[in-house]
Amino acid sequence: MDRLDNTIRPYAWGSPTAIPQLLGVEPTGEPQAEMWMGAHPGAPSRTPRGTLVEVVEADPERELGARAVARFGPRLPFLLKLLAAGAPLSLQVHPDLEQARAGYADEERRGVPADAPHRNYKDANHKPELICALTEFDGLCGFRDPVEAAGLLDGLGVDSLKPYVDLLHAHPEDAALREVLTAVLTADPDEMAHTVAEATAACTRLGGAYAPYADIAHHYPGDPGVIAAMLLNHVRLQPGEALYLGAGIPHAYLNGLGVEIMANSDNVLRCGLTPKHVDVPELLRIVRFEPSDPGVLRPEASPEGEEVYETPTDEFRLSRYVLPEGGPARDLTRDTPQILLCTAGAVRAGEHELGPGQSVFVPACEQAEISGAGTIFRATVVV
Protein backbone atom coordinates (compact mmCIF):
# COMPACT_ATOMS: atom_id res chain seq x y z
CA MET A 1 0.00 0.00 0.00
CA ASP A 2 1.08 3.61 -0.61
CA ARG A 3 1.08 6.50 1.84
CA LEU A 4 -0.78 9.44 0.28
CA ASP A 5 0.40 13.03 0.11
CA ASN A 6 -2.79 15.05 -0.36
CA THR A 7 -3.63 18.55 -1.58
CA ILE A 8 -5.58 20.97 0.61
CA ARG A 9 -7.87 23.29 -1.34
CA PRO A 10 -8.04 26.90 0.01
CA TYR A 11 -11.64 27.74 -0.96
CA ALA A 12 -12.91 30.95 0.65
CA TRP A 13 -15.59 29.18 2.72
CA GLY A 14 -13.04 26.91 4.40
CA SER A 15 -12.22 26.98 8.10
CA PRO A 16 -8.69 28.28 8.76
CA THR A 17 -8.29 26.05 11.83
CA ALA A 18 -10.26 22.77 11.61
CA ILE A 19 -8.00 20.77 9.26
CA PRO A 20 -4.74 22.09 10.81
CA GLN A 21 -6.07 21.14 14.25
CA LEU A 22 -6.84 17.60 13.07
CA LEU A 23 -3.39 17.29 11.46
CA GLY A 24 -1.66 18.76 14.51
CA VAL A 25 -0.01 21.60 12.57
CA GLU A 26 -0.06 25.37 12.90
CA PRO A 27 -2.74 27.20 10.89
CA THR A 28 -1.50 29.36 8.04
CA GLY A 29 -4.17 32.01 8.58
CA GLU A 30 -5.69 31.13 5.20
CA PRO A 31 -8.87 29.07 4.72
CA GLN A 32 -8.30 25.32 4.38
CA ALA A 33 -11.53 23.92 2.98
CA GLU A 34 -10.95 20.43 1.60
CA MET A 35 -8.22 17.79 1.60
CA TRP A 36 -8.62 15.54 -1.45
CA MET A 37 -7.72 11.85 -1.39
CA GLY A 38 -8.04 10.07 -4.71
CA ALA A 39 -7.33 10.26 -8.41
CA HIS A 40 -9.31 13.33 -9.43
CA PRO A 41 -7.27 15.11 -12.14
CA GLY A 42 -7.86 18.47 -10.42
CA ALA A 43 -5.75 17.49 -7.40
CA PRO A 44 -4.64 13.85 -7.44
CA SER A 45 -3.00 12.35 -4.36
CA ARG A 46 0.73 11.79 -4.66
CA THR A 47 2.44 8.48 -3.87
CA PRO A 48 6.07 7.26 -4.02
CA ARG A 49 5.13 5.75 -7.42
CA GLY A 50 3.75 9.00 -8.87
CA THR A 51 0.33 10.62 -8.69
CA LEU A 52 -2.55 8.26 -8.02
CA VAL A 53 -3.82 9.04 -11.54
CA GLU A 54 -0.50 7.81 -12.98
CA VAL A 55 -0.45 4.76 -10.72
CA VAL A 56 -3.94 3.67 -11.80
CA GLU A 57 -3.36 4.40 -15.50
CA ALA A 58 -0.17 2.31 -15.49
CA ASP A 59 -2.02 -0.89 -14.53
CA PRO A 60 -5.77 -0.46 -13.87
CA GLU A 61 -6.54 -4.13 -13.22
CA ARG A 62 -3.72 -4.54 -10.72
CA GLU A 63 -4.57 -1.36 -8.81
CA LEU A 64 -8.38 -1.45 -9.01
CA GLY A 65 -9.12 -5.16 -9.49
CA ALA A 66 -10.79 -6.84 -12.44
CA ARG A 67 -14.31 -6.53 -11.05
CA ALA A 68 -14.03 -2.79 -10.39
CA VAL A 69 -12.57 -2.14 -13.86
CA ALA A 70 -15.36 -4.17 -15.47
CA ARG A 71 -17.99 -2.25 -13.49
CA PHE A 72 -16.62 1.31 -13.54
CA GLY A 73 -13.87 1.40 -16.15
CA PRO A 74 -10.10 1.97 -15.66
CA ARG A 75 -10.38 4.78 -13.10
CA LEU A 76 -10.87 5.15 -9.37
CA PRO A 77 -14.62 5.84 -9.18
CA PHE A 78 -14.71 7.77 -5.90
CA LEU A 79 -13.10 10.82 -4.30
CA LEU A 80 -12.58 10.98 -0.53
CA LYS A 81 -12.22 14.31 1.27
CA LEU A 82 -11.81 15.99 4.59
CA LEU A 83 -14.22 18.94 4.42
CA ALA A 84 -13.99 21.88 6.83
CA ALA A 85 -16.73 24.48 6.40
CA GLY A 86 -16.16 27.78 8.20
CA ALA A 87 -18.87 29.51 6.15
CA PRO A 88 -21.82 28.25 4.07
CA LEU A 89 -21.08 26.52 0.78
CA SER A 90 -23.21 27.31 -2.26
CA LEU A 91 -26.78 26.00 -2.29
CA GLN A 92 -26.61 23.32 -4.98
CA VAL A 93 -27.90 20.17 -6.65
CA HIS A 94 -26.26 17.41 -8.69
CA PRO A 95 -27.63 15.71 -11.83
CA ASP A 96 -28.37 12.01 -12.15
CA LEU A 97 -26.28 9.90 -14.54
CA GLU A 98 -28.60 10.31 -17.54
CA GLN A 99 -28.85 14.08 -17.04
CA ALA A 100 -25.07 14.39 -16.66
CA ARG A 101 -24.38 12.44 -19.83
CA ALA A 102 -26.92 14.46 -21.83
CA GLY A 103 -25.78 17.81 -20.39
CA TYR A 104 -22.10 17.07 -20.98
CA ALA A 105 -22.72 15.91 -24.55
CA ASP A 106 -24.79 19.04 -25.28
CA GLU A 107 -22.15 21.45 -23.96
CA GLU A 108 -19.41 19.57 -25.82
CA ARG A 109 -21.46 19.76 -29.01
CA ARG A 110 -21.99 23.51 -28.54
CA GLY A 111 -18.28 24.02 -27.94
CA VAL A 112 -18.60 25.46 -24.43
CA PRO A 113 -15.01 25.67 -23.11
CA ALA A 114 -14.27 23.25 -20.26
CA ASP A 115 -13.14 26.12 -18.02
CA ALA A 116 -15.95 28.53 -18.96
CA PRO A 117 -17.58 30.01 -15.83
CA HIS A 118 -21.05 29.38 -17.28
CA ARG A 119 -20.39 25.70 -18.02
CA ASN A 120 -22.62 23.36 -15.97
CA TYR A 121 -21.27 19.91 -16.85
CA LYS A 122 -17.55 19.33 -16.39
CA ASP A 123 -17.88 15.58 -17.03
CA ALA A 124 -20.45 12.92 -17.95
CA ASN A 125 -20.83 11.43 -14.47
CA HIS A 126 -23.31 11.83 -11.65
CA LYS A 127 -22.21 13.01 -8.19
CA PRO A 128 -23.98 11.29 -5.32
CA GLU A 129 -22.21 12.09 -2.06
CA LEU A 130 -22.09 11.27 1.64
CA ILE A 131 -20.90 13.53 4.46
CA CYS A 132 -20.03 12.03 7.85
CA ALA A 133 -19.56 14.46 10.75
CA LEU A 134 -16.34 14.48 12.76
CA THR A 135 -17.55 17.48 14.79
CA GLU A 136 -21.02 18.92 15.21
CA PHE A 137 -21.96 19.70 11.60
CA ASP A 138 -24.71 21.97 10.24
CA GLY A 139 -26.26 21.66 6.80
CA LEU A 140 -29.36 22.07 4.66
CA CYS A 141 -30.81 19.03 2.92
CA GLY A 142 -33.99 18.58 0.88
CA PHE A 143 -37.22 20.57 0.87
CA ARG A 144 -39.27 21.13 3.98
CA ASP A 145 -42.97 20.42 3.90
CA PRO A 146 -44.32 23.51 2.04
CA VAL A 147 -46.72 24.40 4.85
CA GLU A 148 -43.83 24.30 7.34
CA ALA A 149 -41.75 26.50 5.02
CA ALA A 150 -44.70 28.89 4.72
CA GLY A 151 -44.90 29.15 8.50
CA LEU A 152 -41.18 29.92 8.75
CA LEU A 153 -41.39 32.68 6.13
CA ASP A 154 -44.63 34.08 7.55
CA GLY A 155 -43.09 34.30 11.02
CA LEU A 156 -40.61 36.89 9.73
CA GLY A 157 -43.36 39.45 9.26
CA VAL A 158 -41.93 40.68 5.95
CA ASP A 159 -44.69 41.93 3.64
CA SER A 160 -42.83 41.14 0.40
CA LEU A 161 -42.67 37.45 1.43
CA LYS A 162 -46.46 37.13 1.73
CA PRO A 163 -46.95 36.06 -1.93
CA TYR A 164 -44.49 33.21 -1.39
CA VAL A 165 -46.33 32.19 1.79
CA ASP A 166 -49.60 32.03 -0.14
CA LEU A 167 -48.03 30.01 -2.97
CA LEU A 168 -46.65 27.47 -0.50
CA HIS A 169 -50.16 26.71 0.72
CA ALA A 170 -51.23 25.76 -2.81
CA HIS A 171 -51.48 22.21 -4.18
CA PRO A 172 -49.90 20.04 -5.43
CA GLU A 173 -46.82 20.39 -3.22
CA ASP A 174 -44.23 19.91 -5.99
CA ALA A 175 -45.80 22.67 -8.08
CA ALA A 176 -45.89 25.00 -5.06
CA LEU A 177 -42.20 24.46 -4.32
CA ARG A 178 -41.25 24.87 -7.99
CA GLU A 179 -43.21 28.11 -8.32
CA VAL A 180 -41.72 29.65 -5.18
CA LEU A 181 -38.11 28.73 -5.96
CA THR A 182 -38.55 30.02 -9.51
CA ALA A 183 -40.02 33.28 -8.23
CA VAL A 184 -37.20 33.77 -5.72
CA LEU A 185 -34.42 33.14 -8.25
CA THR A 186 -35.96 35.27 -11.03
CA ALA A 187 -37.12 38.23 -8.92
CA ASP A 188 -35.83 41.73 -9.61
CA PRO A 189 -32.36 41.79 -7.97
CA ASP A 190 -32.85 45.13 -6.22
CA GLU A 191 -36.27 44.19 -4.87
CA MET A 192 -34.99 40.80 -3.72
CA ALA A 193 -31.97 42.39 -2.02
CA HIS A 194 -34.36 44.60 -0.06
CA THR A 195 -36.51 41.59 0.88
CA VAL A 196 -33.43 39.65 2.00
CA ALA A 197 -32.26 42.62 4.10
CA GLU A 198 -35.63 42.77 5.89
CA ALA A 199 -35.67 39.00 6.36
CA THR A 200 -32.10 39.07 7.71
CA ALA A 201 -32.99 41.68 10.31
CA ALA A 202 -35.98 39.59 11.40
CA CYS A 203 -33.91 36.36 11.57
CA THR A 204 -31.29 38.12 13.69
CA ARG A 205 -33.95 39.51 16.03
CA LEU A 206 -35.89 36.24 16.39
CA GLY A 207 -32.98 33.79 16.74
CA GLY A 208 -33.83 30.16 17.54
CA ALA A 209 -34.90 28.34 14.36
CA TYR A 210 -34.02 31.49 12.39
CA ALA A 211 -30.41 31.71 13.64
CA PRO A 212 -28.89 29.57 10.84
CA TYR A 213 -30.41 31.85 8.20
CA ALA A 214 -29.14 34.98 9.94
CA ASP A 215 -25.65 33.47 9.75
CA ILE A 216 -26.10 32.56 6.08
CA ALA A 217 -27.22 36.13 5.33
CA HIS A 218 -24.20 37.51 7.20
CA HIS A 219 -21.96 35.72 4.68
CA TYR A 220 -24.17 36.40 1.63
CA PRO A 221 -26.00 39.72 2.17
CA GLY A 222 -28.78 40.32 -0.32
CA ASP A 223 -28.42 36.89 -1.94
CA PRO A 224 -31.75 35.29 -3.00
CA GLY A 225 -30.28 32.02 -1.79
CA VAL A 226 -31.02 33.19 1.76
CA ILE A 227 -34.76 32.90 1.05
CA ALA A 228 -34.29 29.69 -0.96
CA ALA A 229 -32.42 28.21 2.01
CA MET A 230 -35.48 28.69 4.21
CA LEU A 231 -37.38 26.25 1.98
CA LEU A 232 -34.97 23.48 3.04
CA ASN A 233 -34.56 21.29 6.11
CA HIS A 234 -31.92 22.45 8.56
CA VAL A 235 -29.92 19.50 9.92
CA ARG A 236 -27.40 19.35 12.76
CA LEU A 237 -25.31 16.19 12.69
CA GLN A 238 -23.52 14.86 15.75
CA PRO A 239 -20.09 13.21 15.33
CA GLY A 240 -20.51 9.86 13.57
CA GLU A 241 -23.83 10.79 11.94
CA ALA A 242 -24.04 11.25 8.16
CA LEU A 243 -26.18 12.55 5.30
CA TYR A 244 -26.53 10.95 1.88
CA LEU A 245 -27.24 13.38 -0.96
CA GLY A 246 -28.64 11.87 -4.13
CA ALA A 247 -29.41 13.47 -7.49
CA GLY A 248 -31.71 16.48 -7.56
CA ILE A 249 -31.68 17.09 -3.78
CA PRO A 250 -30.93 20.75 -2.96
CA HIS A 251 -28.37 21.05 -0.18
CA ALA A 252 -25.63 23.15 1.38
CA TYR A 253 -23.08 22.59 4.11
CA LEU A 254 -22.97 25.41 6.65
CA ASN A 255 -20.38 24.70 9.33
CA GLY A 256 -18.27 21.86 10.71
CA LEU A 257 -15.65 19.21 9.92
CA GLY A 258 -16.50 15.95 8.20
CA VAL A 259 -15.36 13.09 5.99
CA GLU A 260 -16.97 13.36 2.55
CA ILE A 261 -17.05 10.76 -0.20
CA MET A 262 -18.54 11.13 -3.66
CA ALA A 263 -18.56 9.73 -7.13
CA ASN A 264 -15.57 11.11 -9.04
CA SER A 265 -17.39 14.05 -10.66
CA ASP A 266 -17.45 17.85 -10.54
CA ASN A 267 -20.99 18.50 -11.82
CA VAL A 268 -22.74 21.17 -9.72
CA LEU A 269 -25.79 23.32 -10.45
CA ARG A 270 -26.07 26.23 -8.04
CA CYS A 271 -29.22 27.77 -6.54
CA GLY A 272 -27.59 30.64 -4.65
CA LEU A 273 -25.18 31.63 -1.85
CA THR A 274 -22.48 32.07 -4.44
CA PRO A 275 -20.95 34.66 -6.77
CA LYS A 276 -20.68 31.90 -9.39
CA HIS A 277 -22.96 31.26 -12.36
CA VAL A 278 -26.58 30.26 -11.60
CA ASP A 279 -28.35 28.68 -14.60
CA VAL A 280 -31.97 28.93 -13.43
CA PRO A 281 -33.67 27.02 -16.30
CA GLU A 282 -31.21 24.10 -16.08
CA LEU A 283 -31.39 24.11 -12.30
CA LEU A 284 -35.18 23.90 -12.35
CA ARG A 285 -34.93 20.95 -14.73
CA ILE A 286 -32.64 19.04 -12.35
CA VAL A 287 -34.15 19.81 -8.93
CA ARG A 288 -36.52 17.24 -7.43
CA PHE A 289 -39.40 19.33 -6.10
CA GLU A 290 -40.64 17.09 -3.34
CA PRO A 291 -40.54 17.49 0.43
CA SER A 292 -38.33 14.92 2.11
CA ASP A 293 -36.92 13.92 5.45
CA PRO A 294 -33.13 14.55 5.52
CA GLY A 295 -32.61 10.92 6.53
CA VAL A 296 -29.75 11.14 9.03
CA LEU A 297 -27.62 7.99 8.71
CA ARG A 298 -26.00 6.12 11.56
CA PRO A 299 -23.54 3.32 10.84
CA GLU A 300 -24.56 -0.33 10.97
CA ALA A 301 -22.01 -2.43 12.85
CA SER A 302 -20.85 -5.87 11.71
CA PRO A 303 -19.51 -8.62 14.02
CA GLU A 304 -16.03 -7.84 12.63
CA GLY A 305 -16.20 -4.29 13.98
CA GLU A 306 -16.83 -2.52 10.66
CA GLU A 307 -19.43 0.25 10.90
CA VAL A 308 -20.95 0.78 7.44
CA TYR A 309 -22.84 3.82 6.14
CA GLU A 310 -25.34 2.18 3.80
CA THR A 311 -26.26 4.09 0.61
CA PRO A 312 -27.81 3.14 -2.77
CA THR A 313 -24.62 4.08 -4.61
CA ASP A 314 -22.10 1.56 -6.00
CA GLU A 315 -19.29 4.02 -6.83
CA PHE A 316 -18.42 4.32 -3.17
CA ARG A 317 -18.82 2.56 0.15
CA LEU A 318 -17.79 4.33 3.36
CA SER A 319 -17.25 2.62 6.69
CA ARG A 320 -15.21 3.11 9.83
CA TYR A 321 -13.38 1.09 12.46
CA VAL A 322 -13.05 2.36 16.01
CA LEU A 323 -10.10 0.36 17.34
CA PRO A 324 -9.81 0.02 21.13
CA GLU A 325 -6.52 -0.04 22.98
CA GLY A 326 -5.22 -3.62 23.03
CA GLY A 327 -7.86 -4.85 20.58
CA PRO A 328 -7.23 -7.41 17.84
CA ALA A 329 -5.83 -6.53 14.41
CA ARG A 330 -8.37 -6.33 11.60
CA ASP A 331 -7.83 -7.79 8.13
CA LEU A 332 -9.27 -5.38 5.53
CA THR A 333 -7.98 -7.20 2.43
CA ARG A 334 -10.45 -7.20 -0.47
CA ASP A 335 -10.43 -7.37 -4.26
CA THR A 336 -11.37 -3.72 -4.76
CA PRO A 337 -9.31 -0.51 -4.29
CA GLN A 338 -9.36 1.15 -0.89
CA ILE A 339 -8.31 4.41 0.76
CA LEU A 340 -7.83 4.27 4.53
CA LEU A 341 -7.97 7.56 6.46
CA CYS A 342 -7.10 7.92 10.14
CA THR A 343 -9.14 10.58 11.98
CA ALA A 344 -8.17 9.90 15.60
CA GLY A 345 -5.52 8.10 17.63
CA ALA A 346 -2.61 6.14 16.18
CA VAL A 347 -3.26 3.28 13.77
CA ARG A 348 -0.89 0.98 11.92
CA ALA A 349 -1.98 0.12 8.36
CA GLY A 350 0.40 -2.45 6.90
CA GLU A 351 3.87 -0.94 7.35
CA HIS A 352 2.55 2.61 7.78
CA GLU A 353 1.95 4.40 11.07
CA LEU A 354 -1.00 6.76 10.62
CA GLY A 355 -2.01 9.72 12.75
CA PRO A 356 -5.07 11.96 12.34
CA GLY A 357 -5.46 13.19 8.76
CA GLN A 358 -3.01 10.66 7.27
CA SER A 359 -4.08 8.14 4.65
CA VAL A 360 -2.97 5.25 2.43
CA PHE A 361 -4.09 3.77 -0.89
CA VAL A 362 -4.52 -0.01 -0.87
CA PRO A 363 -4.54 -1.68 -4.31
CA ALA A 364 -7.02 -4.50 -4.95
CA CYS A 365 -6.06 -7.81 -3.28
CA GLU A 366 -3.19 -6.17 -1.39
CA GLN A 367 -2.79 -7.42 2.19
CA ALA A 368 -4.37 -4.77 4.42
CA GLU A 369 -4.21 -5.25 8.17
CA ILE A 370 -4.91 -2.48 10.68
CA SER A 371 -4.14 -2.35 14.39
CA GLY A 372 -3.62 0.18 17.16
CA ALA A 373 -6.00 2.49 19.01
CA GLY A 374 -7.92 5.03 16.94
CA THR A 375 -10.46 5.59 14.19
CA ILE A 376 -10.01 4.58 10.55
CA PHE A 377 -12.41 5.46 7.74
CA ARG A 378 -12.41 2.97 4.85
CA ALA A 379 -13.42 4.05 1.34
CA THR A 380 -13.97 1.47 -1.40
CA VAL A 381 -16.57 0.47 -4.03
CA VAL A 382 -19.47 -1.97 -4.33
CA VAL A 383 -19.15 -4.59 -7.11
DAPE-V963993 format. One record per pair of residues at least 6 apart in sequence whose ideal C-beta (glycine too) atoms are under 7 Angstrom apart, sorted by the first residue. I is the first residue (numbers start at 0). GAP is how many residues later the second one is. If there is no record, write none. Layout:
i: (I I)
gap: (GAP GAP)
This chain:
i: (0 0 0 0 0 0 0 0 1 1 1 1 1 2 2 3 3 3 3 3 3 4 4 5 5 5 5 5 6 6 7 7 7 8 8 8 8 9 9 9 9 10 10 10 11 12 12 12 12 12 12 12 13 13 13 13 13 14 14 14 14 14 15 15 15 15 15 15 16 17 17 18 18 18 18 19 19 19 21 21 21 22 22 23 30 31 32 33 33 33 34 34 35 35 35 36 36 36 36 36 36 37 37 37 37 37 37 37 37 38 38 38 38 38 39 39 40 43 43 43 44 44 44 46 46 48 51 51 54 55 55 55 55 59 59 60 61 62 62 62 63 63 63 64 64 64 64 64 66 66 66 67 67 67 67 67 70 71 71 74 75 75 76 76 76 76 77 77 77 77 77 77 77 77 78 78 79 79 79 79 80 81 81 82 82 82 82 83 84 84 84 84 85 86 87 87 87 87 87 88 88 89 89 89 89 89 90 90 90 90 90 90 90 90 90 91 91 91 91 91 91 92 92 92 92 92 92 92 92 93 93 93 93 93 94 94 94 94 94 95 95 95 96 98 99 99 99 99 99 100 102 102 103 103 103 106 106 106 111 112 113 116 116 117 119 119 119 120 121 121 122 122 122 124 124 124 124 125 125 125 126 126 126 126 127 127 127 127 127 127 128 128 128 128 129 129 129 129 129 129 129 130 130 130 130 130 131 131 131 131 131 132 132 132 132 132 132 132 132 133 133 133 133 133 134 134 134 135 135 135 136 136 136 137 137 137 137 137 138 138 138 138 138 138 139 139 139 139 139 139 139 140 140 140 140 140 140 140 140 141 141 141 141 141 141 142 142 142 142 142 142 142 142 143 143 143 143 144 145 145 145 145 145 146 146 148 148 148 149 149 149 151 151 152 152 152 152 153 155 155 155 156 157 157 157 157 159 160 160 163 163 166 166 166 167 167 169 172 173 173 176 176 177 177 179 180 180 181 183 183 183 184 184 184 184 184 185 186 191 192 194 195 195 195 195 195 195 196 198 198 199 199 199 202 202 202 202 203 211 211 212 212 212 215 215 215 216 219 219 222 222 223 224 224 224 227 227 228 231 232 234 234 234 236 236 239 240 240 240 241 241 242 242 242 243 243 243 244 247 247 247 248 249 249 251 258 258 258 260 260 260 261 262 262 262 268 268 268 268 269 269 270 270 271 296 298 298 298 298 298 299 299 299 300 301 303 304 304 305 305 306 306 307 308 308 313 313 314 315 315 316 316 316 317 317 318 319 319 319 319 320 320 320 320 321 322 322 322 322 322 322 323 324 328 328 328 329 329 330 331 331 331 331 331 332 332 332 333 334 334 335 335 335 335 336 336 336 336 337 337 337 337 337 338 338 338 339 339 339 339 339 339 340 340 340 341 341 341 341 341 341 341 342 342 342 343 343 343 344 344 344 344 345 345 345 345 345 346 346 346 346 346 347 347 347 348 348 348 349 349 349 351 353 361 369)
gap: (348 349 351 359 360 361 365 367 45 46 47 358 359 349 357 33 41 43 355 356 357 40 41 29 30 31 39 353 29 36 11 24 27 24 25 27 34 20 21 22 23 20 22 23 19 18 20 72 73 74 75 76 17 18 19 70 72 16 17 69 70 71 11 13 14 15 16 70 10 66 239 13 16 63 65 6 7 12 235 334 335 333 334 332 55 52 51 47 48 49 46 47 7 43 45 8 43 44 302 304 322 7 14 38 40 41 42 226 301 13 14 17 36 37 39 224 12 7 8 9 6 7 316 8 314 6 24 309 8 7 8 19 20 9 14 8 301 274 300 301 12 273 300 270 271 272 299 300 268 269 316 268 269 296 313 315 312 243 309 189 188 261 186 187 238 304 183 184 185 186 237 238 301 303 183 185 181 259 261 299 179 177 275 48 170 175 177 173 168 169 170 171 169 132 128 131 164 166 185 163 164 162 180 183 184 186 134 137 138 159 161 179 180 181 182 159 160 176 177 178 179 155 156 157 176 178 190 193 194 32 33 153 173 174 8 31 152 172 191 30 151 152 29 187 21 24 25 26 167 23 17 18 17 19 20 12 13 14 7 6 8 159 160 159 149 159 162 146 144 145 142 143 144 138 139 140 142 121 137 139 135 136 138 140 117 118 119 134 135 185 116 131 132 133 112 114 130 131 179 181 188 111 112 122 127 129 110 126 127 177 186 104 105 106 107 108 109 123 125 105 123 124 125 209 104 121 122 100 102 120 100 119 121 74 98 116 117 118 96 104 112 113 114 115 89 92 93 94 111 112 114 91 92 94 102 104 108 110 153 90 91 107 108 150 152 34 88 89 107 146 147 148 149 87 88 89 147 146 22 27 30 31 145 21 22 19 81 82 15 18 19 57 78 8 11 12 77 11 43 46 47 45 37 40 41 44 35 34 38 16 19 9 12 13 8 12 6 118 115 116 54 112 106 111 51 47 50 102 40 43 44 39 43 86 93 95 94 37 32 29 32 21 26 27 28 30 31 25 27 28 14 17 26 7 10 11 14 10 22 42 13 16 17 10 13 57 9 6 53 49 50 48 46 47 48 43 44 23 18 61 8 59 61 6 59 59 55 56 57 55 67 51 53 54 51 53 67 6 38 39 40 39 21 37 21 82 84 118 55 57 118 54 50 52 53 10 13 14 17 6 8 7 12 6 12 8 9 10 20 21 7 8 10 6 6 26 16 25 13 15 12 13 11 9 10 67 68 66 63 65 63 64 65 59 61 59 55 56 57 58 9 49 55 57 53 24 47 49 50 51 53 49 48 40 41 42 39 40 38 6 36 37 38 46 33 34 35 46 29 30 28 44 45 47 25 26 27 43 24 30 40 41 42 20 22 40 9 19 20 22 36 38 18 35 36 12 13 14 16 32 33 34 13 32 34 12 30 31 27 28 29 30 7 9 26 27 28 7 23 25 27 29 22 23 24 11 19 21 17 18 19 8 6 6 6)
